[in-house]
């Protein structure tokens, strides 16, 4: 990334003019992403004896994305893949989010080969409630628009809608059961200590 601006806080200790103490400090860099042209702000500690590959960057902005809790590895990987492309291409984001939805359906035992049929199958057997099928269909339909040039063009204004639909689905199917199990485990431990 291109460094747009930089600031340094010098933390040299001792008397550097007399040769005591290393030069060191904390740097703050404003970086411009060449792909999405968005700004990132990082910080890192340095000292004069460090090699460039020893520097550990901490991203201050944008804040690190929090992922829904309790996701299986394959669903988390699919979710991250869609999030990675989100700001660069809305159509690709919708397509990858649709792919994640299909992975969720397979994870929940859908046997059909088309996503619409998978969603109906899961709703019919009670794996997902009917009102969640509407959420999933929204993801599917945005993904279809992203995949087919003749259907239209998705833009930045559709990103929050697709993202909210995906988050709602994942939180219902994975985060809520994960948190319920975590709470039950904690309560069991607390009850056993009280006896």
N, C-alpha and C positions, 0 to 999 in steps of 0.2 A: 504494500500500500504506500501511496505517496504521503510523505510527512508535510502537512499544511502549516503546522505551527508547533513550537516546542517551548517548554519551560523547564527550568532546572532549579532544584533546591539543593544548594551546596551544603553538605554535612561533614566537611573536612574537620577533623579534630586535631588537636596538638598545634604545633607551630610549623606550618608547611614551609615557611621561609627558611627555617633552620633544618629542614629535612625530617621533621617529626610528623608522623601520622599520614595515612594514605589519603589521596583525593577520592572522595566518594559523594554520592548524593542520590536523590530521587528525581527522575525525569517524568515529565508528562508530555505526551505527544498527541496531536490531533491528526488523525490519518484519514485520507479520502480513499474509499474503495473504488478501484478502477472498474469493477463490474457494475455495481448499482449506483455509484457516485454518492453514496451516503457517507456521513461522517462517523468515525469511531474515535473514542478517546481511551488511551492506554497509559498506564504508569508502570514504572519499573525502577528497581534499585540497581545502582552500579557502583563499582569502585575501579580504580585505575589498573588493577591487576586482573580484572575479569576478561575472559574471552567473550566475543560476541554471542557465541552459542550457549553461554552460561546464563544469559539474561532471561529472567522469567517475567513475562508480560501479564498484567492484570487488566482486563477490560473494565473500564468504568462506565462507558456509554457505547452502544445501548446496553441496558442491563441484560444480564444473561437470561435467556428464555427459560421459564419454568415449564417443564413438561408435565402432563397429567400423571398422577401417581398410579402405581400398580400395573403399568403396561408391560406385557411380555416383551422379550427382546426383539422379536420379529416385528411387532406392532410399533415399538419405539423406534426401530430403525426406519420403518416406512414413514413414520411421523416426522422424524428428523430430516429424511430425504426431501419431503415436501416443504418443510420449513426452510431448508437451505436454499431453495430456489424461489421462495415466496416473493422477495423484493426485486428479483431480476425478471421474472416472467409469470404473470398472473395465469396465463393459459397452462403453462407447465405445472404450476402450483396446484391448480384444480385437477389436472390429470393425475398427479402423484397422490393427491388427497383421495381421489376416487380409487386409486390402486390400493391405498391403505385401507379404505372401506371394504374392498374385496378381500383383503387379507384378514380383516376382522371377521367377515362372514365365514371364510374358510376355517378360521380359528374356532368359531362357534358351531361348526359342523355342517355348514351348508354344502349340499351335494350338487346343486344346479351349476350350470356353466355360465349363465348370464346373470349379471348383478341384480337386475330387477327381480328375476326369479329367486335368487339367493335371499333377497330381502323378504319376499313374500313367504318363502319357506321358513325362515327364521321367525317371522311373526306368527305364522300358522302353528308352529310347534312350541311357541311361547318363549323362545330364546331371547327375543326382544319384544317389547310391547308395541302395539299398533302405532301409538303416537310417536315412537322413536323411528318408525319406518318413514314417516314424513320427513324427519330430520335427515335420515340416510338418503332418501330420494332427492333431497335438495343437493347433497354432496354429489350424488350420481349425475344429476342434471347439469350442475356447473361443470363437472368433469367432461360430460359429453360436449358441451359448448367449447370448452378448452381444446378438445381433441379434434373437432371438425370445423374447418375454416368457414364452411358455408353456414354454420350456425350462429356466427357472430364472433365478437372479440371481447374477452374479459379484460378488465382494467383494474387499477388500484382500488377503485371504489367497491369492487366485489370481494376483495381480499378479506375484509373483516367478517363478511357474511359467511364465506366458506370456512374461515378459521373458527368462527363461533359454532357453526354446525358440527365441525369435526370435534371440537373440544367438548361440546355437549354430549355427543355420542360416546366418546372415550371416557368421560367422567362417569356417565351412567353405567357403562358396561364394565369398567375396570377400576376407576378411582373409588367409587362408592363401596363396592365390595371389599376392596383393599383396606379402606379406612375402617369399615365395620369390623373386619377381622382383626385389625390392629387394635382398635378400641376394646374388643372382646378379650384379646390376649392381655392387654394392660389391666383390665378390670379383674380378670382371673388372678393375675399376679398380686394385685392389691388386696383382693379378698383373702387369698391364701396367707398373706402376711398378717392380716387382721385376726386370724384365728389362733 
